Amino acid sequence: MPYKILSLDGGGSWALIQAMVLKDIYGDLPGQEILRDFDLVIANSGGSMVLAAMVSNLKMSEIVSVFTNETDRKEVFSKLGFWEKTWAKFTNAVGIGGPKYSAERKFKGLEKVLMQRTGVTNRDELLANQPMTQIPGIVGGKFPDLIVCGYNYFKERESFFRSNPLSNTAGFNSARWDISLLHAVHASSNAPLNYFDEPAIVKTWETTKPSAKMKDWYWDGAVGGFNNPVMAGLVEAMTNGKGNTAADYRILSIGTGAARKPVIVGFDEGTDEQKAIYEANKNNKMVHADKKTGFLKDLPKMAQSILADPPDAASFVAFSVLKPSLDNDPCIVRINPCVTPELNKNTNRYEAPAAWTNGETSFIDLLDLDMDAVKQDDVNLIVELCARFIVDNHVAPVIPNQFIRGDGNGKHIGYGTYAEAKGMWGLP
């Protein structure tokens, strides 16, 4: 039997997509039942929130509800008060953004939401508050190894929080470390600069000294380049003797949406065809046409770039390791909606895709939507995206799925629609 891995990208509120995809593939089952279909689950940021809810055994419809419920979202994305955001006011005033949410209240919000949803009244009894190394034993039966990604603030390097204390990949230190699942999620979901006001402060301890807890400071795992953590999951499996070839693995990698505006910067100095496209789109909010660069533009761009999967490198590298011939193979099934306008060849203008029937204004709003979608109207856009993406038997146009490499017009890796990807994952 192939070794099965579930990999969940980061992406804040957009992780709603992952909950809706898993619900569609597996049905409205309790999270633990779905997790038992895998041997390893690795997650970052928003994906780690989905993982925590699944470990807590919420049904997939309940996890969807966590993301669609505005009250729950505001518990996690708790806005800074007037006296908390003096520095943020300055950075926003000069156009470079700044933190909007309280990291401290995020942890309390995550805990509160899970306690309310599971009916637990004593925080010490909450499954997500238990040490990661103990969770498989507490749940019992076949249960996957769990990994959550985080970026250590002072050590300036990625950390991987594991439920398997005997992992070969973690065997290069004399001490083995543990952390509660909820603290790991807190560390993993703490995006810097434009989002949370300080590193997440968590408690870790050596597995042999559980009473000697120490503080650690973390940013989001995306800072270390692991917003899409699929390659880290594959390395974990390979270094623990689970196989080295495509035949040894079945990996389901679920993203949080890839919203991209076509870049036409420089087209005004290009070919006649490019000049025509530039003229038709130079004021189009669906494209990048502005050549301006500089410090004030660089800061917000860098703040956002660390949270991206640029654009599919992690999936491609992982696939290349397993299938160096680069022939298409379902060893990795990537599911991630592509939100991008389409070029009308008659007018040379980029327009909302045919699958999006709600008008251009709402599509521009979707393109510009940040990962911290808190307002109900914003989350409704993500729900609408899923309705046009998670489609089994489509006659009308659908939002395309992200290829691992290529665009489907020639040699490619991956599957161009959700229906194709779901079908390949369902193969024996």
TORDREN-81683 format. One line per field, with one value per residue (C-alpha): x, y, z; residue number from 1. Coordinates in Angstrom, 1 decimal, decimal comma, always signed. Layout:
! TORDREN-81683
c1: [X;...] .
c2: [Y;...] .
c3: [Z;...] .
n: [NUM;...] .
END
This chain:
! TORDREN-81683
c1: [+0,0;+1,3;+2,1;-0,5;+0,2;-2,2;-0,6;-2,5;-1,2;-1,4;-3,8;-5,8;-9,5;-8,9;-8,3;-12,1;-11,4;-9,6;-12,5;-14,9;-12,8;-12,3;-16,0;-16,7;-14,2;-14,9;-18,4;-19,5;-17,5;-15,8;-12,3;-10,6;-12,2;-10,8;-7,4;-7,2;-7,1;-3,6;-0,2;+1,1;-0,5;+1,5;+0,0;+1,0;-0,9;-4,6;-4,1;-3,0;-6,2;-8,1;-5,9;-6,6;-10,3;-10,1;-8,0;-10,7;-13,1;-15,4;-17,4;-16,3;-19,5;-18,7;-15,2;-16,7;-18,9;-15,9;-14,6;-18,0;-19,1;-18,1;-18,0;-15,6;-13,3;-13,2;-12,1;-9,0;-8,5;-8,9;-8,3;-5,8;-7,4;-6,8;-3,9;-2,4;-1,9;+0,0;+2,9;+0,5;-1,2;+2,1;+3,0;-0,4;-0,2;+3,0;+1,5;+3,5;+0,8;+1,4;+0,0;-3,8;-4,4;-3,4;-1,3;-2,0;-5,8;-5,5;-4,4;-7,2;-9,6;-8,5;-8,9;-12,3;-13,7;-12,5;-13,9;-17,3;-17,5;-16,4;-18,5;-15,4;-15,7;-12,2;-9,4;-7,1;-9,4;-9,3;-7,6;-5,8;-4,2;-2,5;+1,1;+1,5;+3,4;+0,5;-2,4;-2,1;-2,3;-5,2;-7,2;-6,3;-6,3;-4,7;-3,8;-1,4;+1,8;+1,2;+3,6;+3,0;+5,4;+6,6;+9,5;+11,6;+11,9;+15,3;+16,9;+15,8;+15,0;+12,1;+10,9;+8,7;+6,5;+5,9;+3,7;+6,4;+9,2;+11,3;+11,4;+14,8;+14,5;+14,5;+17,3;+20,2;+19,7;+20,5;+17,0;+13,6;+11,0;+7,3;+4,5;+0,8;-1,0;-2,8;+0,5;+2,0;-1,0;-0,6;+3,0;+2,2;-0,6;+1,1;+1,9;+4,1;+4,2;+0,8;-1,1;-0,1;+1,5;+4,2;+5,6;+3,5;+4,8;+4,4;+5,7;+7,9;+9,7;+12,0;+10,1;+12,1;+11,4;+7,7;+7,6;+10,5;+8,6;+10,2;+9,0;+9,7;+8,8;+7,5;+6,3;+4,2;+5,8;+5,5;+8,4;+10,8;+9,3;+6,9;+3,5;+3,0;+4,6;+4,3;+8,1;+8,7;+6,1;+7,7;+11,2;+9,8;+8,4;+11,4;+13,9;+11,8;+11,9;+8,5;+9,8;+11,7;+9,6;+6,2;+4,7;+5,4;+3,3;-0,2;-0,1;-3,1;-1,9;-4,7;-4,1;-5,9;-6,5;-4,0;-5,2;-3,0;-3,2;-1,5;+1,7;+1,8;+4,6;+6,8;+4,3;+4,1;+7,7;+7,2;+5,8;+2,8;+0,6;+1,9;+1,4;-2,2;-2,8;-1,2;-3,4;-6,5;-5,5;-3,4;-6,2;-7,6;-7,7;-7,4;-3,8;-0,4;+0,6;+2,4;+6,2;+6,9;+9,1;+10,7;+11,0;+7,4;+6,2;+8,7;+7,7;+4,1;+5,1;+7,6;+5,2;+2,7;+5,2;+6,3;+2,7;+2,6;+3,5;+5,4;+3,7;+3,9;+7,5;+7,0;+4,6;+6,9;+10,0;+8,3;+6,9;+10,4;+11,9;+9,4;+9,1;+12,3;+10,9;+8,2;+5,6;+2,1;+1,4;-1,2;+1,6;+0,8;-2,7;-2,7;-6,1;-6,1;-8,4;-6,8;-8,3;-7,1;-8,7;-8,9;-7,8;-10,5;-8,7;-11,2;-10,8;-7,3;-8,8;-8,5;-11,9;-13,5;-13,5;-16,6;-17,2;-17,5;-21,0;-21,2;-19,7;-16,3;-16,5;-16,9;-14,1;-11,7;-12,7;-11,8;-8,5;-7,6;-8,9;-6,2;-5,7;-7,3;-10,8;-12,9;-15,9;-18,8;-19,0;-15,3;-15,8;-18,9;-16,6;-14,6;-17,7;-18,8;-15,4;-15,8;-19,2;-17,7;-14,6;-15,8;-17,9;-17,9;-19,8;-19,6;-21,2;-20,9;-17,4;-15,6;-12,8;-9,7;-7,4;-3,8;-1,4;+1,8;+3,6;+2,4;-1,0;-2,6;-1,9;+1,2;+3,1;+1,9;+1,8;-1,4;-5,0;-6,8;-10,2;-11,3;-13,3;-10,2;-8,1;-10,7;-11,1;-7,4;-7,3;-10,1;-8,2;-7,2] .
c2: [+0,0;+3,5;+5,9;+8,6;+12,2;+15,1;+18,5;+21,7;+25,1;+28,3;+31,1;+32,4;+32,5;+31,1;+27,7;+27,5;+26,0;+23,1;+22,3;+22,4;+20,3;+17,6;+17,6;+17,1;+14,3;+12,4;+13,5;+15,2;+12,9;+13,7;+14,9;+12,0;+9,6;+11,4;+11,7;+8,0;+7,7;+9,2;+8,1;+11,7;+15,1;+18,3;+21,8;+25,4;+28,5;+28,4;+24,8;+24,0;+25,5;+23,1;+20,3;+21,2;+21,2;+17,8;+16,4;+17,8;+15,6;+18,3;+17,3;+18,9;+21,0;+22,3;+23,2;+25,0;+26,8;+28,0;+29,8;+31,2;+32,3;+36,0;+35,8;+32,9;+34,6;+37,8;+35,7;+34,6;+37,9;+40,2;+43,8;+45,9;+48,6;+52,3;+52,4;+49,2;+50,4;+53,7;+52,3;+50,6;+54,0;+55,5;+52,7;+52,8;+56,5;+56,3;+53,5;+50,5;+48,7;+47,4;+44,9;+44,8;+42,0;+40,8;+37,7;+37,2;+37,3;+34,9;+32,1;+32,7;+33,0;+29,6;+27,9;+29,5;+28,5;+24,9;+24,6;+26,0;+23,8;+20,6;+21,3;+21,1;+23,4;+22,7;+23,9;+21,3;+18,6;+20,1;+17,6;+20,4;+21,5;+18,1;+17,4;+16,6;+13,4;+12,1;+12,9;+9,7;+7,6;+9,6;+9,2;+5,6;+3,2;+4,0;+7,7;+9,7;+11,4;+15,1;+18,0;+21,7;+24,3;+27,4;+29,9;+30,5;+34,3;+34,3;+31,3;+32,6;+29,2;+26,9;+24,5;+21,4;+20,4;+16,7;+14,1;+11,4;+12,0;+9,3;+10,8;+10,3;+13,8;+15,3;+13,0;+15,5;+17,1;+15,5;+16,5;+15,7;+18,5;+18,6;+21,2;+21,2;+21,1;+24,4;+26,2;+24,7;+26,1;+29,4;+29,6;+28,4;+30,9;+34,1;+36,0;+39,1;+42,7;+43,3;+41,0;+40,2;+42,6;+40,3;+36,8;+34,1;+33,1;+29,4;+26,8;+23,9;+21,3;+18,3;+15,1;+13,7;+16,9;+17,7;+19,9;+22,2;+24,3;+27,2;+30,1;+30,3;+33,0;+32,2;+33,7;+31,9;+28,9;+30,7;+32,9;+30,0;+29,2;+26,5;+28,0;+25,0;+22,3;+19,3;+19,0;+19,0;+16,2;+14,1;+14,5;+13,4;+10,3;+9,5;+9,9;+7,6;+4,8;+5,1;+4,8;+6,7;+6,4;+7,6;+4,2;+4,4;+7,5;+9,1;+12,7;+15,1;+18,7;+21,2;+24,9;+28,1;+29,7;+31,1;+34,7;+36,2;+39,3;+39,0;+41,1;+43,4;+45,6;+46,5;+45,6;+49,2;+48,7;+45,2;+43,7;+45,1;+42,4;+43,3;+47,0;+46,4;+44,4;+47,2;+49,9;+47,8;+47,1;+50,0;+51,1;+47,6;+46,7;+43,1;+43,4;+44,7;+47,5;+49,9;+50,0;+51,9;+50,3;+51,6;+51,2;+52,0;+49,4;+46,8;+46,5;+45,4;+43,3;+41,4;+41,1;+39,3;+37,3;+35,2;+33,9;+32,7;+29,5;+31,2;+29,8;+26,1;+25,4;+23,2;+20,9;+20,7;+20,0;+17,2;+15,7;+15,9;+14,0;+11,2;+11,3;+12,7;+11,8;+14,4;+12,2;+13,0;+10,7;+10,8;+10,3;+14,0;+15,4;+19,1;+20,8;+24,6;+27,0;+29,5;+32,9;+34,8;+36,8;+35,6;+37,4;+38,2;+37,8;+39,9;+43,0;+42,3;+43,0;+40,8;+39,9;+37,9;+34,2;+32,8;+30,7;+33,9;+35,2;+37,8;+40,6;+42,2;+44,3;+41,3;+39,4;+42,3;+42,2;+38,5;+39,2;+41,8;+39,9;+39,4;+36,3;+37,9;+37,9;+38,8;+40,7;+38,5;+39,9;+38,9;+35,3;+35,1;+35,7;+32,6;+30,6;+31,7;+30,7;+27,2;+26,9;+27,5;+25,3;+22,3;+20,9;+17,1;+16,9;+20,3;+21,5;+25,2;+26,7;+26,2;+27,9;+26,0;+23,9;+24,7;+22,5;+21,4;+22,6;+23,7;+25,1;+22,1;+23,3;+21,1;+18,8;+19,4;+17,8;+17,8;+18,2;+21,2;+20,9;+19,9;+17,0;+15,6;+16,0;+14,5;+11,6;+10,9;+11,0;+8,5;+5,9;+2,7] .
c3: [+0,0;-0,8;+2,0;+2,1;+3,0;+3,4;+3,0;+3,8;+2,7;+4,8;+3,8;+6,7;+6,0;+2,6;+4,3;+4,1;+0,7;+2,3;+4,6;+1,7;-0,6;+2,1;+2,8;-0,8;-1,3;+2,0;+2,9;+6,1;+8,4;+11,7;+11,2;+12,9;+10,6;+7,6;+9,1;+9,5;+5,8;+5,9;+7,3;+7,7;+7,8;+7,5;+7,7;+7,9;+9,2;+8,1;+7,1;+10,7;+11,9;+9,8;+11,1;+14,7;+14,1;+12,4;+15,3;+17,6;+15,7;+14,4;+11,3;+8,1;+8,0;+11,5;+10,3;+7,3;+9,8;+11,8;+8,8;+7,6;+11,1;+11,5;+15,3;+15,2;+12,7;+14,8;+17,8;+15,8;+13,9;+16,9;+15,8;+17,7;+19,8;+19,5;+22,0;+20,6;+17,1;+17,3;+15,3;+12,8;+12,3;+11,3;+8,9;+7,3;+6,9;+4,8;+2,8;+4,0;+5,9;+9,5;+12,0;+12,4;+14,9;+18,3;+18,5;+22,1;+21,6;+18,6;+20,8;+23,3;+20,3;+18,8;+22,2;+22,8;+19,4;+19,8;+23,3;+22,2;+19,2;+21,0;+24,2;+26,4;+29,5;+31,0;+28,9;+30,3;+28,7;+25,2;+22,9;+21,1;+24,4;+24,8;+23,8;+20,2;+21,0;+23,0;+20,6;+18,5;+21,6;+23,1;+19,9;+19,6;+16,6;+13,3;+13,4;+11,2;+12,3;+12,6;+11,6;+12,0;+10,5;+12,3;+12,0;+15,1;+15,7;+17,4;+15,8;+12,4;+10,9;+10,3;+13,0;+12,5;+15,4;+15,3;+17,0;+16,3;+18,8;+17,2;+13,7;+12,0;+10,5;+14,0;+15,3;+14,9;+18,3;+21,6;+22,9;+21,5;+22,0;+22,5;+22,3;+22,6;+19,3;+19,9;+20,7;+17,5;+15,5;+17,2;+16,1;+12,6;+12,0;+13,1;+9,9;+10,5;+9,4;+7,9;+10,1;+13,7;+16,1;+17,7;+17,4;+18,9;+22,3;+22,9;+25,4;+24,5;+26,5;+26,2;+26,0;+29,0;+31,0;+30,6;+33,7;+32,5;+30,0;+28,3;+26,1;+22,4;+19,9;+16,4;+13,2;+10,6;+9,0;+5,6;+6,6;+6,2;+2,8;+3,8;+3,1;+0,9;+3,1;+0,8;+0,2;+4,0;+4,4;+1,6;+3,2;+6,5;+4,9;+2,8;+5,7;+7,8;+5,3;+3,6;+0,1;-2,7;-5,8;-7,1;-6,6;-2,9;-2,3;-2,7;-1,6;-1,5;-1,5;-0,9;-1,4;-0,3;-3,7;-6,2;-7,0;-9,8;-11,9;-15,3;-15,5;-18,5;-17,1;-20,1;-22,7;-23,8;-25,2;-26,5;-29,7;-31,5;-29,9;-26,5;-27,1;-28,1;-24,9;-22,8;-24,4;-23,7;-20,1;-18,8;-16,5;-15,9;-12,2;-13,0;-14,2;-13,1;-15,4;-13,1;-13,5;-10,4;-7,8;-4,6;-0,8;+0,0;-2,6;-1,7;+2,0;+1,5;-1,5;+0,6;+3,5;+1,1;-0,8;+2,1;+2,4;-1,2;-3,0;-5,8;-7,8;-7,5;-6,7;-3,6;-5,4;-8,5;-6,5;-4,6;-7,8;-9,4;-6,5;-7,0;-10,8;-12,4;-15,8;-15,2;-16,7;-15,2;-12,3;-9,4;-6,8;-6,0;-6,5;-6,2;-5,6;-5,6;-7,4;-9,8;-9,6;-12,6;-15,4;-19,0;-22,1;-24,6;-27,9;-29,7;-27,5;-26,1;-22,7;-19,6;-18,2;-15,4;-16,4;-17,9;-14,7;-12,6;-13,4;-10,5;-12,5;-12,8;-9,7;-7,4;-9,3;-8,8;-5,1;-5,0;-6,8;-4,2;-1,2;+1,4;+3,4;+6,5;+5,2;+8,2;+6,8;+5,8;+2,3;+1,8;+3,0;+0,9;-2,1;-1,1;-0,7;-4,2;-5,6;-4,1;-5,7;-9,1;-8,4;-6,5;-9,3;-10,3;-13,6;-15,2;-18,3;-17,7;-17,3;-14,0;-12,1;-13,1;-10,9;-10,4;-12,4;-10,7;-13,9;-17,3;-18,4;-20,0;-23,6;-23,9;-21,6;-18,1;-14,6;-12,6;-13,4;-14,9;-13,1;-9,7;-11,1;-12,7;-9,6;-7,4;-9,8;-9,7;-5,9;-5,8;-7,9;-6,0] .
n: [1;2;3;4;5;6;7;8;9;10;11;12;13;14;15;16;17;18;19;20;21;22;23;24;25;26;27;28;29;30;31;32;33;34;35;36;37;38;39;40;41;42;43;44;45;46;47;48;49;50;51;52;53;54;55;56;57;58;59;60;61;62;63;64;65;66;67;68;69;70;71;72;73;74;75;76;77;78;79;80;81;82;83;84;85;86;87;88;89;90;91;92;93;94;95;96;97;98;99;100;101;102;103;104;105;106;107;108;109;110;111;112;113;114;115;116;117;118;119;120;121;122;123;124;125;126;127;128;129;130;131;132;133;134;135;136;137;138;139;140;141;142;143;144;145;146;147;148;149;150;151;152;153;154;155;156;157;158;159;160;161;162;163;164;165;166;167;168;169;170;171;172;173;174;175;176;177;178;179;180;181;182;183;184;185;186;187;188;189;190;191;192;193;194;195;196;197;198;199;200;201;202;203;204;205;206;207;208;209;210;211;212;213;214;215;216;217;218;219;220;221;222;223;224;225;226;227;228;229;230;231;232;233;234;235;236;237;238;239;240;241;242;243;244;245;246;247;248;249;250;251;252;253;254;255;256;257;258;259;260;261;262;263;264;265;266;267;268;269;270;271;272;273;274;275;276;277;278;279;280;281;282;283;284;285;286;287;288;289;290;291;292;293;294;295;296;297;298;299;300;301;302;303;304;305;306;307;308;309;310;311;312;313;314;315;316;317;318;319;320;321;322;323;324;325;326;327;328;329;330;331;332;333;334;335;336;337;338;339;340;341;342;343;344;345;346;347;348;349;350;351;352;353;354;355;356;357;358;359;360;361;362;363;364;365;366;367;368;369;370;371;372;373;374;375;376;377;378;379;380;381;382;383;384;385;386;387;388;389;390;391;392;393;394;395;396;397;398;399;400;401;402;403;404;405;406;407;408;409;410;411;412;413;414;415;416;417;418;419;420;421;422;423;424;425;426;427;428] .
END
